[in-house]
Amino acid sequence: MIEIEALESMFDNIRKDAQWDIDGPMLWGYFFTDRSENKLRALIPALEMQGYKFVDLFILELDEGQEEYFFLHIEKEEVHSVASLHERNQHLDALAELHQLDSYDGMDVGPLAKS
């Protein structure tokens, strides 16, 4: 679980170092991992029904001898505060547990694409 203190630090760093309005609409990416590609693929329709967009399903490059596992990347345009992002992370962590995935691996954020 991502601790709220880590989220507070992330928001503070973005406010200080990035040219983004972290308090406005941003593109939030979320990641799940599992050794089973099929388990991750099965989750995609449920996430899309919740407004997430499928981005990619890929195998992470590993060191020799490491067991292969998959990453599912989804994204959503959202406005978050530290509290709302913490709630979102709790929800996605519980979803990973419900679907018996290896993990909800966290999130990233960036500005919306300019149109």
C-alpha positions as a Markdown table, in Angstrom:
| # | Residue | x | y | z |
|---|---|---|---|---|
| 1 | Met | 0.0 | 0.0 | 0.0 |
| 2 | Ile | 1.3 | 3.4 | -0.9 |
| 3 | Glu | 1.5 | 5.5 | 2.3 |
| 4 | Ile | -0.2 | 8.9 | 2.4 |
| 5 | Glu | 3.1 | 10.5 | 3.4 |
| 6 | Ala | 4.6 | 9.4 | 0.1 |
| 7 | Leu | 1.7 | 11.0 | -1.8 |
| 8 | Glu | 2.1 | 14.2 | 0.1 |
| 9 | Ser | 5.8 | 14.3 | -0.8 |
| 10 | Met | 4.9 | 13.5 | -4.5 |
| 11 | Phe | 2.4 | 16.4 | -4.6 |
| 12 | Asp | 4.9 | 18.8 | -2.9 |
| 13 | Asn | 7.7 | 17.8 | -5.3 |
| 14 | Ile | 5.5 | 18.3 | -8.4 |
| 15 | Arg | 4.4 | 21.7 | -7.1 |
| 16 | Lys | 8.0 | 22.7 | -6.6 |
| 17 | Asp | 9.7 | 21.2 | -9.6 |
| 18 | Ala | 7.3 | 20.6 | -12.4 |
| 19 | Gln | 5.5 | 23.1 | -14.6 |
| 20 | Trp | 2.2 | 21.3 | -14.1 |
| 21 | Asp | -0.9 | 22.3 | -12.2 |
| 22 | Ile | -1.1 | 19.2 | -10.0 |
| 23 | Asp | -4.4 | 20.6 | -8.5 |
| 24 | Gly | -6.1 | 20.6 | -11.9 |
| 25 | Pro | -6.9 | 17.8 | -14.4 |
| 26 | Met | -4.0 | 15.5 | -15.0 |
| 27 | Leu | -3.4 | 12.2 | -16.8 |
| 28 | Trp | -3.1 | 9.6 | -14.1 |
| 29 | Gly | -1.6 | 6.2 | -15.0 |
| 30 | Tyr | -2.2 | 3.1 | -12.8 |
| 31 | Phe | -0.3 | -0.2 | -12.9 |
| 32 | Phe | -1.1 | -3.8 | -11.9 |
| 33 | Thr | 1.2 | -6.8 | -12.0 |
| 34 | Asp | 0.8 | -10.5 | -12.3 |
| 35 | Arg | 2.5 | -13.6 | -13.6 |
| 36 | Ser | -0.6 | -14.4 | -15.6 |
| 37 | Glu | -1.3 | -12.3 | -18.7 |
| 38 | Asn | -4.8 | -13.7 | -18.8 |
| 39 | Lys | -5.7 | -12.6 | -15.3 |
| 40 | Leu | -4.7 | -9.0 | -16.2 |
| 41 | Arg | -6.5 | -9.1 | -19.6 |
| 42 | Ala | -9.7 | -10.3 | -17.7 |
| 43 | Leu | -9.6 | -7.1 | -15.6 |
| 44 | Ile | -9.5 | -4.7 | -18.5 |
| 45 | Pro | -13.3 | -4.7 | -19.3 |
| 46 | Ala | -14.2 | -4.0 | -15.7 |
| 47 | Leu | -11.7 | -1.1 | -15.5 |
| 48 | Glu | -13.0 | 0.3 | -18.8 |
| 49 | Met | -16.5 | 0.3 | -17.4 |
| 50 | Gln | -15.2 | 2.5 | -14.6 |
| 51 | Gly | -13.8 | 5.0 | -17.1 |
| 52 | Tyr | -10.2 | 3.9 | -17.3 |
| 53 | Lys | -8.5 | 3.6 | -20.7 |
| 54 | Phe | -6.3 | 0.6 | -21.5 |
| 55 | Val | -2.8 | 1.7 | -22.4 |
| 56 | Asp | -0.6 | -1.4 | -22.5 |
| 57 | Leu | 0.0 | -4.9 | -21.3 |
| 58 | Phe | 3.7 | -5.7 | -21.4 |
| 59 | Ile | 6.4 | -7.9 | -19.9 |
| 60 | Leu | 9.0 | -6.0 | -17.9 |
| 61 | Glu | 12.6 | -6.5 | -19.0 |
| 62 | Leu | 14.2 | -8.7 | -16.4 |
| 63 | Asp | 17.6 | -9.8 | -15.4 |
| 64 | Glu | 18.6 | -13.3 | -16.4 |
| 65 | Gly | 17.0 | -15.9 | -14.3 |
| 66 | Gln | 14.1 | -13.8 | -13.0 |
| 67 | Glu | 10.6 | -15.1 | -13.4 |
| 68 | Glu | 8.6 | -13.3 | -16.1 |
| 69 | Tyr | 5.6 | -11.2 | -15.1 |
| 70 | Phe | 3.3 | -8.8 | -16.8 |
| 71 | Phe | 2.3 | -5.1 | -16.2 |
| 72 | Leu | -1.1 | -3.8 | -17.0 |
| 73 | His | -1.1 | 0.0 | -17.6 |
| 74 | Ile | -4.4 | 1.9 | -17.6 |
| 75 | Glu | -5.0 | 5.7 | -17.4 |
| 76 | Lys | -7.7 | 8.2 | -16.6 |
| 77 | Glu | -8.0 | 12.0 | -16.8 |
| 78 | Glu | -8.7 | 13.1 | -13.2 |
| 79 | Val | -8.3 | 15.8 | -10.6 |
| 80 | His | -6.8 | 14.5 | -7.4 |
| 81 | Ser | -5.9 | 15.8 | -4.0 |
| 82 | Val | -3.6 | 13.8 | -1.7 |
| 83 | Ala | -6.7 | 12.4 | 0.0 |
| 84 | Ser | -8.6 | 11.4 | -3.2 |
| 85 | Leu | -5.5 | 9.8 | -4.7 |
| 86 | His | -5.0 | 7.8 | -1.4 |
| 87 | Glu | -8.6 | 6.7 | -1.7 |
| 88 | Arg | -8.1 | 5.7 | -5.4 |
| 89 | Asn | -5.0 | 3.7 | -4.5 |
| 90 | Gln | -6.8 | 1.9 | -1.7 |
| 91 | His | -9.6 | 1.0 | -4.2 |
| 92 | Leu | -7.2 | -0.3 | -6.8 |
| 93 | Asp | -5.2 | -2.2 | -4.2 |
| 94 | Ala | -8.4 | -3.9 | -3.1 |
| 95 | Leu | -9.4 | -4.6 | -6.7 |
| 96 | Ala | -6.0 | -6.3 | -7.2 |
| 97 | Glu | -6.6 | -8.4 | -4.1 |
| 98 | Leu | -10.2 | -9.3 | -5.1 |
| 99 | His | -8.9 | -10.5 | -8.5 |
| 100 | Gln | -6.0 | -12.3 | -6.8 |
| 101 | Leu | -3.3 | -10.4 | -8.8 |
| 102 | Asp | 0.2 | -10.2 | -7.6 |
| 103 | Ser | -0.1 | -6.4 | -7.0 |
| 104 | Tyr | -1.4 | -3.0 | -7.6 |
| 105 | Asp | 1.9 | -1.5 | -8.4 |
| 106 | Gly | 1.1 | 2.2 | -8.1 |
| 107 | Met | 0.6 | 5.2 | -10.3 |
| 108 | Asp | 2.3 | 7.9 | -12.3 |
| 109 | Val | 1.1 | 11.3 | -13.4 |
| 110 | Gly | 1.6 | 13.7 | -16.3 |
| 111 | Pro | 0.0 | 16.7 | -17.9 |
| 112 | Leu | -2.9 | 16.2 | -20.3 |
| 113 | Ala | -1.9 | 16.2 | -24.0 |
| 114 | Lys | -2.4 | 19.6 | -25.6 |
| 115 | Ser | -5.1 | 19.5 | -28.3 |
